């Protein structure tokens, strides 16, 4: 007959319950990470602070480009900053800002263009990013509601319209300031193709991201409150 285990061999009730509860407890690191992600995605003031910081960088790049003689791109960078800051100016609320990842996209594009790293791709990203900012501002500040597919389609159309005006501006820059933006007709045609592709990819990704994470500054969390 096997003798019963002594009290020293039996696991303590407290230690057994602690062992059983180890897997069910949420690690503190996971809780802190979730809080940080929520703050970055849902925090209205956090979104505004990051957005304004990025706009300051875009504004500095614009001034630096103009001082360096790249007047056209400096004006485009300034246009990006003004467009992204329009909701805050219209509402007189500094926290009215589009999702900061969009501002990060356009700021990174003009900054990359400024340092001369992949200038063509940076230009396409800047144009398509500005179109995305316009579309998101329409959804977040007006009564306009778009499905994800239509928002991407509308962003592509807006990108093509902006690219058309940008081509006209480059033409007159080449004519008046002796720049070399437009060299051949073939290159001009490929520019339209490339910027359209970038617009589809960027538009699809950001619309998915904004819907997936329910980011502040979208139509679900508008940056202009409804007075009704």
C-alpha positions as CSV (number, residue, x, y, z in Angstrom):
1,X,0.0,0.0,0.0
2,X,1.4,3.3,-1.1
3,X,1.7,5.8,1.8
4,X,-0.1,9.1,1.3
5,X,2.1,12.0,0.3
6,X,3.4,14.1,3.1
7,X,2.5,17.7,3.5
8,X,6.0,18.6,2.2
9,X,5.4,16.7,-1.1
10,X,2.0,18.3,-1.8
11,X,1.9,21.5,-3.8
12,X,0.6,24.4,-1.8
13,X,-2.9,25.6,-2.7
14,X,-1.7,29.2,-3.2
15,X,1.2,28.2,-5.5
16,X,-1.1,25.9,-7.5
17,X,-3.6,28.7,-8.0
18,X,-0.9,31.1,-9.0
19,X,0.5,28.5,-11.5
20,X,-3.0,28.1,-13.0
21,X,-3.5,31.8,-13.3
22,X,-0.2,32.6,-15.0
23,X,-1.5,31.9,-18.5
24,X,-4.7,33.8,-18.0
25,X,-3.1,37.0,-16.8
26,X,-2.4,39.7,-19.3
27,X,1.3,40.7,-19.3
28,X,1.9,44.3,-18.3
29,X,3.9,44.9,-21.5
30,X,0.9,43.9,-23.6
31,X,-1.4,46.2,-21.7
32,X,1.0,49.1,-22.1
33,X,1.5,48.4,-25.9
34,X,-2.3,48.4,-26.3
35,X,-2.6,51.7,-24.5
36,X,0.1,53.2,-26.7
37,X,-1.5,52.0,-29.9
38,X,-4.9,53.3,-28.7
39,X,-3.4,56.7,-27.9
40,X,-1.7,56.9,-31.3
41,X,-4.8,55.8,-33.2
42,X,-7.7,57.2,-31.2
43,X,-6.1,60.1,-29.3
44,X,-7.3,63.3,-30.9
45,X,-4.7,65.5,-29.2
46,X,-1.9,63.0,-29.9
47,X,-3.0,62.9,-33.5
48,X,-2.9,66.7,-33.7
49,X,0.5,67.1,-32.0
50,X,2.1,64.5,-34.3
51,X,0.4,66.1,-37.3
52,X,1.5,69.6,-36.5
53,X,5.1,68.4,-35.9
54,X,5.2,66.8,-39.3
55,X,3.7,69.9,-40.9
56,X,6.5,72.0,-39.3
57,X,8.9,69.7,-41.0
58,X,7.1,70.0,-44.3
59,X,7.1,73.8,-43.9
60,X,10.8,73.8,-43.3
61,X,11.4,71.7,-46.3
62,X,9.3,74.1,-48.4
63,X,11.4,77.1,-47.3
64,X,14.6,75.2,-47.8
65,X,13.7,74.2,-51.3
66,X,12.8,77.8,-52.2
67,X,16.1,79.1,-50.8
68,X,17.9,76.4,-52.8
69,X,16.2,77.5,-56.0
70,X,13.6,74.7,-56.3
71,X,10.7,77.2,-56.3
72,X,8.1,74.8,-57.8
73,X,8.7,72.0,-55.4
74,X,8.9,74.4,-52.5
75,X,5.5,75.7,-53.5
76,X,4.2,72.2,-53.7
77,X,5.4,71.4,-50.2
78,X,3.8,74.6,-48.9
79,X,0.6,73.5,-50.6
80,X,0.7,70.2,-48.8
81,X,1.2,71.9,-45.4
82,X,-1.6,74.4,-46.1
83,X,-4.0,71.7,-47.3
84,X,-3.4,69.5,-44.2
85,X,-3.8,72.5,-41.9
86,X,-7.1,73.7,-43.6
87,X,-9.5,71.9,-41.1
88,X,-7.8,73.6,-38.1
89,X,-7.9,77.0,-39.8
90,X,-11.6,76.6,-40.8
91,X,-12.7,75.4,-37.4
92,X,-10.3,77.4,-35.3
93,X,-9.5,74.2,-33.4
94,X,-5.9,73.2,-33.5
95,X,-6.7,69.6,-32.8
96,X,-8.7,69.3,-36.1
97,X,-6.2,67.3,-38.1
98,X,-6.3,64.5,-40.6
99,X,-4.8,61.1,-39.5
100,X,-1.1,61.7,-38.8
101,X,0.0,58.7,-41.0
102,X,-1.3,60.6,-44.0
103,X,0.6,63.7,-43.0
104,X,3.7,61.5,-42.5
105,X,3.3,60.1,-46.0
106,X,3.3,63.5,-47.7
107,X,6.0,64.9,-45.4
108,X,8.3,61.9,-46.0
109,X,7.7,62.3,-49.8
110,X,8.7,65.9,-50.0
111,X,11.6,65.3,-47.6
112,X,12.8,62.4,-49.7
113,X,12.5,64.5,-52.8
114,X,14.5,67.3,-51.1
115,X,17.5,65.0,-50.3
116,X,17.4,63.6,-53.8
117,X,16.6,60.0,-52.9
118,X,14.4,58.4,-55.5
119,X,13.0,61.8,-56.7
120,X,10.6,60.4,-59.2
121,X,9.0,57.9,-56.8
122,X,8.9,60.6,-54.1
123,X,7.1,62.9,-56.5
124,X,4.5,60.4,-57.3
125,X,4.0,59.7,-53.6
126,X,3.7,63.4,-52.9
127,X,1.0,63.9,-55.5
128,X,-1.0,60.8,-54.6
129,X,-0.6,61.6,-50.9
130,X,-2.0,65.1,-51.3
131,X,-5.0,63.7,-53.1
132,X,-5.6,61.3,-50.2
133,X,-5.4,64.1,-47.8
134,X,-8.1,66.0,-49.8
135,X,-10.4,62.9,-49.9
136,X,-10.0,62.1,-46.2
137,X,-10.7,65.8,-45.3
138,X,-13.9,65.6,-47.4
139,X,-15.1,62.6,-45.5
140,X,-14.1,63.9,-42.1
141,X,-15.3,67.5,-42.4
142,X,-18.4,67.3,-44.6
143,X,-21.5,65.1,-44.9
144,X,-19.9,63.1,-47.7
145,X,-19.7,59.4,-47.1
146,X,-17.9,57.0,-49.4
147,X,-17.4,53.3,-49.5
148,X,-13.8,52.0,-49.4
149,X,-13.8,51.1,-53.1
150,X,-15.3,54.4,-54.2
151,X,-12.9,56.4,-51.9
152,X,-10.0,54.7,-53.6
153,X,-11.5,55.4,-57.0
154,X,-12.1,59.0,-56.1
155,X,-8.6,59.4,-54.7
156,X,-7.2,58.0,-58.0
157,X,-9.3,60.5,-60.0
158,X,-8.1,63.3,-57.7
159,X,-4.5,62.2,-58.1
160,X,-4.8,62.3,-61.9
161,X,-6.4,65.8,-61.8
162,X,-3.6,67.0,-59.5
163,X,-1.0,65.4,-61.8
164,X,-2.5,67.3,-64.7
165,X,-2.2,70.6,-63.0
166,X,1.3,69.7,-61.8
167,X,2.3,68.9,-65.4
168,X,1.0,72.3,-66.5
169,X,3.0,74.0,-63.6
170,X,6.1,72.0,-64.7
171,X,5.7,73.1,-68.3
172,X,5.6,76.8,-67.4
173,X,8.5,76.3,-65.0
174,X,10.6,74.9,-67.8
175,X,9.5,77.8,-70.0
176,X,10.0,80.7,-67.6
177,X,12.7,79.5,-65.2
178,X,14.7,77.2,-67.6
179,X,14.1,74.1,-65.5
180,X,14.2,70.6,-66.9
181,X,11.1,68.9,-65.4
182,X,9.6,67.7,-68.8
183,X,12.0,66.3,-71.2
184,X,10.1,64.0,-73.6
185,X,6.5,63.2,-74.3
186,X,7.1,59.5,-73.5
187,X,8.4,60.4,-70.0
188,X,5.3,62.6,-69.5
189,X,3.0,59.7,-70.4
190,X,4.8,57.3,-68.1
191,X,4.6,59.8,-65.3
192,X,0.8,59.6,-65.5
193,X,0.9,55.8,-65.5
194,X,3.2,55.7,-62.6
195,X,1.4,58.2,-60.4
196,X,-1.9,56.3,-61.1
197,X,-0.4,53.0,-59.9
198,X,1.0,54.7,-56.8
199,X,-2.4,56.3,-56.1
200,X,-4.1,52.9,-56.4
201,X,-1.6,51.2,-54.0
202,X,-1.5,54.1,-51.5
203,X,-5.2,54.7,-51.6
204,X,-6.1,51.0,-51.1
205,X,-3.6,50.6,-48.2
206,X,-4.6,53.8,-46.4
207,X,-8.4,53.2,-46.8
208,X,-7.9,49.7,-45.4
209,X,-5.7,51.0,-42.6
210,X,-8.1,53.8,-41.6
211,X,-11.1,51.4,-41.6
212,X,-9.3,48.6,-39.9
213,X,-8.0,50.7,-37.0
214,X,-10.9,53.1,-36.9
215,X,-8.4,56.0,-36.8
216,X,-9.4,59.4,-35.5
217,X,-9.8,62.0,-38.3
218,X,-12.0,59.7,-40.5
219,X,-15.7,59.8,-41.1
220,X,-16.2,57.5,-38.1
221,X,-14.4,59.9,-35.9
222,X,-14.8,63.2,-37.7
223,X,-12.4,66.0,-37.0
224,X,-15.2,68.5,-37.1
225,X,-17.9,67.8,-34.6
226,X,-21.6,67.6,-35.7
227,X,-23.6,70.5,-34.3
228,X,-26.9,68.8,-34.7
